[in-house]
Amino acid sequence: MTTEEQVCIILGGWSPGPLPVLMEALRHRGLRCRHVSIPMPPCGCIWLINPFVPVLFVLLPWATLVACDAAAEVSAALVVAVAAAAAVLARLCVAALVRFSVAHGIFNAQRHIRTGRVAFVVGFSWGGGVAHELARRHALPTLLLAPTTVLNCTYALAVPGRVDPSRAAVVLARGDPFTPPATTALYERLGVDVAAVRDDHSLNGRDAYEAILDAVERLLPARPLLGAPAT
């Protein structure tokens, strides 16, 4: 890679979705596309290094069983109290698990950003939720495709932060369970341009692709992209 070559970092999801076609279009702009390795629950070996996974699925269940056995010798009410406390701890573990995963993804992306060559950020699905948090920290043009921002924050017991509306755009599908109506409401409240298309979460249809190209044009207006492929 030459010193002048600019990079687009890609934070993906469980499926490639619209990314292969978009990446080809971005290459015609002279951008080199680089995938960022991010842990996505519950898939991938990298997910297993999250310290809250063994706590949630091994340590907490074992401790709960031991505590319930001990409480049963005292009273049934104490067993209920132990079970309720375990449920609260499990919920907090889920929040910590998701926060750790998002922070891990941000850490991996920032290694690319520190090179000074990143000109564009694309996040799809889970990667879109991570890219939202990344956009809070870096003034880079960011395209969020079907971002799971609201779900990420819900599970993480967090509040979505503000992003620069002039440097961000969102494309999502109406009726997508991973981007509920609260997602559109969130970005409209933040002043970010939102294109809601008739599609599913994968955003593989022509309408979705045209909306994606329009969003890229607004974020990277220097050179036109190729037109949408024929269907």
Salt bridges, closest charged atoms under 4 A:
GLU5 OE1 - ARG32 NE 3.18
GLU24 OE1 - ARG27 NH1 3.25
GLU24 OE2 - HIS28 NE2 3.56
GLU133 OE1 - ARG136 NH1 2.72
ASP164 OD2 - ARG167 NE 3.79
ASP176 OD2 - HIS201 ND1 2.50
ASP193 OD2 - ARG218 NH2 2.48
GLU210 OE2 - ARG206 NE 3.09
GLU217 OE2 - ARG29 NH2 2.67
